[in-house]
């Protein structure tokens, strides 16, 4: 029997970053897709949205069934908003704000991303 996963993720705005975590080289992330990194006790989904020329990061935990799956979700756009769709039940979330775009689920946490010297960094407030 497994213990329930608690959603302890909180969004971080760019001006709140205290730590830039060096996640991995750019080459470790698929184009127009995501991969999961671990920062302390958090799983973070990082997306290389090459069609937009932008990187995004959010919690890997989908709030619907509390599964660590968002890094495997499909990314795209809806009304000029970058989004990720949960691979299990297709709930979609804004990669900019974390807002649930097609239902009433709680928002997901989002994190700033920067690229330096071909490495991906994710910003955290702790």
N, C-alpha and C positions, 0 to 999 in steps of 0.2 A: 504494500500500500504506500503510495507516494503522498508527500505532504503538499498542500496547496501552495501555488506560487503567488506571492504577494507582489502587486505592482508598486514598486518603490521608485519608479522612474519619475523624474521631473525635468521638464524642458529647461534648456540653458540658452539664454540669449547671448549674442556675440559679445556684448559689453559685460557679461557676467563671468566670462571665462577666466579661471585662475590657473588651470592646468591644460596644456596642449599635449595630449597623449599621442605618441608616435605609434600609429596603428600598424602600418605595413607599407611596403613599396606599392606604387600605383599598379604595377604589373600583376599584383595578387588579386585585383578586383576585376570582375568581368565587365566588358563594355555593355552599357545599357542593362545592367543587372546589379545584384548585391552580393555581399558576403558578410559573415558575422565575425565580429571581434569581441574580445572580452576585456573589460576595464573593471578592475576590482571584482565586485560580485555581480556586475551587470553585463548582459549580452546586448551588444549594439549592432544594429544592421547598418552597413555603409553601402551607399549606392553610387555607382559611377554612371551618371546620366549623360552619356556622351552625345546624344541627340541634342541636348541643351547646352552641353559644355559645362555642366554643373555637378557638384558632389553634394550628397545629402547624408545625414545620419539620423537614426531614430532608434527607439527601443526595439529589440527583436521580439518582444512579447506582444502577441495579439491579445487585446483585452476581451475578445469574444469567448474563447475557450481556454484562455491563459496558456497558450502554446507558444514556444519559441520558434516562430516560423517566418516572420516578416522579411528576413534577409533573402528568403527564397521566393518572395512575392514578385509579381509582374509590375514593372513601373511604366508609367505613361502620363498622359495629361488629360485633364478635364476642365474645360473653360479656362484655359491658360494656367491651370494649377497643376504642378507636378504632384503625382500621387503614386502610392503603392497599394496593390490589392493583395490581401491575405491569400496565400495559396490554398487554404483549406475551405473557406466559405465566401471568398471574394469580397469581404468588407474592404472598403477603400478608405485611405487616410491621406491627408495632405502631407507632403514631405516638407513643406515650409512651416506650417502651423501645427500639424499633428491632428487637426480636426477630422472627425469621422465624416466622410462625404456622402455616404449612402445609408445612413441609419442613425440610431441614437446611442451608439456606444461611446464610452469615454474617449477623449482625445489621447493620442500617444505622445510620448515625450520626443522632442527633436533636439538636435545638437548641432552646433556650428562645425564646419569642416574647412580645413585649409590644406593646400598642397605646397610643400617646400622641398626643393631638391629631389623631386620624384618620389616623395614620401607623403602618405596621407596622415593628417593629424586631426583628431576629434577633440573638441573643446568641452571641458567639464568645469563645474563650479566648486568642486571639492578637492 
